[in-house]
């Protein structure tokens, strides 16, 4: 693991805790879920991000900062 990568040490995260673990806003995490890029698992009605899914999603992010659309 690269030193700059977040450490996910729980088996699953609530959306707020996952957002905190990866230093993003809850809204940004929800946007990625809505686009189908990040897939939660559910316990009853509560969405959880499994560690493996969070790591898969992080690895799929671009290594370079995207250029803004003009």
N, C-alpha and C positions, 0 to 999 in steps of 0.2 A: 504494500500500500504506500502511496506517495504521502509525504508528510503533510501536504496541504489538504488531503481528503478528510472529510468528516469521519469520525469513528461512530459507527452504529453498533452499540453494544447490547441493546435490548432485542428480544425476539420480535416485538411488534411495537408500533408507535401510534398514538392518536395523531390526528392531523396537526393539532397545535404543537405537540411534542416533536413530531417529525420536522415541522417547519423550523422549530428552534434548533434541532440537531443539525440541520443543513444551512442554517442562517438565512432563511427566506421568510417572507411573510406568509401567513396562513392563506391569504387570498391568492398568492402566486402558486402555492401548492395546489389549491383547489382548481385553479385554471388548468394546470397540467393534468389533473384528474379528469376534468370536464373534457379535455381534448383527447383523453384515452392514452396519454403518454405514461401516466403513473396510475397503477391499478390497485385500489384498496381491496382488502378482504373485509368481511363483515362478521361481527359478533352481534346477533340480533340486528339492531339498526345502527350500531356504531361502526363507522369505517375505521379500519386500522391499516397502516402501511407495514407489511411484513419486512423484516430486515433485508431479506434477499431481494425483494421488489425494490426497496429503496436504493440498494447498492446497484442493481441493474439499471435503474432509472438514472442514477448519478453517472454511471459509466457511459451511458448513451448521450450525455450532454456534450455539446461541441467543446473541443479543446481550445478553440480560438473564440475571442469575443466577436459576436456578429456585428456587421456594419449596420448602422441605422439606415432605414429607408428615407430617402430625401424627398 
